[in-house]
Amino acid sequence: MCHQSVGLLQGAIEQRGIPTISVTVRPEITAHANVSRACYVRFPTGNPMGSPHKPDQQQLILTAVLEQLTAIQEPGTIVELPFRWRRM
C-alpha cells in the first residue's frame, strides 16, 4: 500500500477517535503523508515487520509498535525502533 494511502486512511480513522500507528521503512516518505504516528524500522522495502519465517522477531516488532501507540504524544511523530536487518 502506498504511503499516501496509509496517511489518508489513518487520518480518517483518527477522526473517528480510534488511535492508529503505521510501520515504515521509508520515513522520509511517511513524513510527507501526514500520518498521526509511525515507527521506522531499518529493514528492506517489503519487510517492515522483519524477516520472513521469523515469528519471534515479528512479534517483538509488533509489540514495540503497539507500545509506541500510547507512548507517542505529538501528532506526526516517527519513532525509530532499534531493530536492524541482519544478512545471512
N, C-alpha and C positions, 0 to 999 in steps of 0.2 A: 504494500500500500504506500502511496506517495506521502511525503512529509506534510504537504499542504492539506491533503485529505484528512490526515490524522489531526492536524490542528483545528480544522473546521469541525470535525466530529467531537473532539474534546471540548471545544467552546460550546457547542450545542448541549452536550451532556452536563457540563458545569452550570449552564444557565438553569438547568432543572434541579440544581442543588446536589448533584452527585459528583464527588471528587474524582478526578481522573489523573493518570500519570502515563507517560509513554516511555519507551526504551529506544534509544537511538545509537547508531554507530557513526552518525554524521551530525554532530552538534551544531556546526555552522549552518546547516540547512534547517535543522529543527528550530534554531533561534529565530529564523525568519518566518516560521509557520505560526507563531504566536500561541504555542501550546501553554497550558496552565502550569504544568510542571513536567520534568523529564529526567531520566537517568541516562547518562552516557557510559557506554562500555567500549573499550578499545579492542573491538573484535572486527573481523572482516565483514563487509556488507553481506547481508543474508543470514548472519548468525548472531542476532542480537541477544539471544538467550544462552549462548555458549555452544560448545562442540556437539555435534550430533552423537547420539547414543551415550550421552553422559548425564543421566538424570540427576545424579547428586550435585553436579556443577550447576545444572539448570535450576534446581530447587534452591541452591544458595543464592543465585542471581535473583530469582523471583522473590525470595524472602527479603533481600536487600532493597529491591524496588518497592515492595509494599511498605517497608519501613519508611522509605522516603515520602510515601504518600501522605503520611502525617507529619513528618519532620520538616518538609518544605513549607515555608510560610509565605514567601514572596512570590506572587504570580510571575510566570515566565522563567522561573529558576531551572537551570540544568545542572544537576549534580553528577560529577564523575565518580563512578564506582571503582573500587580498587582491583577489579578483575582484569587479567591480561590473557591474551590468546597465547597458547603455548604450541609451538610447532612440534610435529612428531619427528 
